[in-house]
């Protein structure tokens, strides 16, 4: 039986506010950013077109734990993937 996948999430209608990103060593996660002021975690992935995912209402400790995780992909799957998010298109290269 073939595996079925959920339809991709639609892009958010919210205004995009960029958060500086830090590249990370991971097969799944490309870069992570965090705004303590907005309590927003930002993630991009190694696969796909480079869309930006922002997770609101993320406490600083969760961000710190994510950055310190030995496996960013496993941590993401267990602790961040279930959270609500806003999806934004990949930035256009200049």
C-alpha positions in Angstrom: 0.0 0.0 0.0 1.5 3.4 -1.0 2.3 5.9 1.7 0.0 8.9 1.7 1.1 12.4 2.6 -0.7 15.4 3.9 -1.1 18.3 1.5 1.5 21.1 2.0 0.6 23.8 4.4 -0.6 27.1 2.8 1.5 30.2 3.1 0.6 32.5 6.0 -1.2 35.8 5.4 0.7 37.4 8.2 3.5 39.9 7.6 6.9 38.2 7.4 9.4 39.6 9.9 12.9 38.2 9.2 14.9 36.6 12.0 18.7 36.1 11.7 19.5 32.5 11.1 22.3 30.2 12.2 23.2 27.3 9.9 23.3 24.0 11.8 24.8 20.5 11.2 21.8 18.3 10.4 20.5 16.1 7.6 17.0 17.7 8.0 17.3 21.2 9.5 19.4 23.7 7.5 19.2 26.8 9.8 17.6 28.0 13.0 16.8 31.5 14.2 15.1 32.9 17.3 13.6 36.2 18.3 13.5 36.4 22.1 11.5 39.7 21.8 8.8 37.9 19.8 9.3 34.4 21.3 9.4 33.1 17.7 11.5 30.2 16.4 12.4 30.2 12.7 13.5 27.1 10.9 14.5 26.2 7.3 15.1 22.7 6.0 17.8 21.0 3.9 15.2 19.5 1.5 12.7 21.5 -0.5 12.6 25.0 -1.9 13.8 26.7 1.3 10.4 27.9 2.7 10.6 29.5 6.1 8.7 28.2 9.1 8.0 30.4 12.1 6.8 28.9 15.3 5.2 31.5 17.7 5.1 31.3 21.5 8.3 29.4 21.8 10.1 29.8 25.1 13.8 30.6 25.1 14.7 27.3 26.8 13.1 25.3 24.0 15.2 27.2 21.5 18.4 26.6 23.6 17.6 22.9 23.9 17.0 22.7 20.1 20.4 24.4 19.4 22.1 22.1 21.9 20.5 18.9 20.6 22.8 16.2 19.3 20.2 15.4 16.6 18.4 18.5 15.4 16.1 16.4 13.2 15.0 14.1 16.1 14.5 17.1 18.4 12.5 18.9 15.8 10.2 15.9 15.3 9.6 15.4 19.0 9.3 18.9 20.3 8.7 21.4 17.5 6.9 19.7 14.6 3.6 19.4 16.6 3.6 23.2 17.3 1.5 25.7 15.3 3.5 27.5 12.7 3.4 30.1 10.0 4.9 29.2 6.6 6.5 31.8 4.3 7.9 31.5 0.8 11.6 30.9 0.3 13.5 34.2 -0.1 14.2 35.2 -3.7 17.9 35.0 -4.6 19.3 38.4 -5.7 
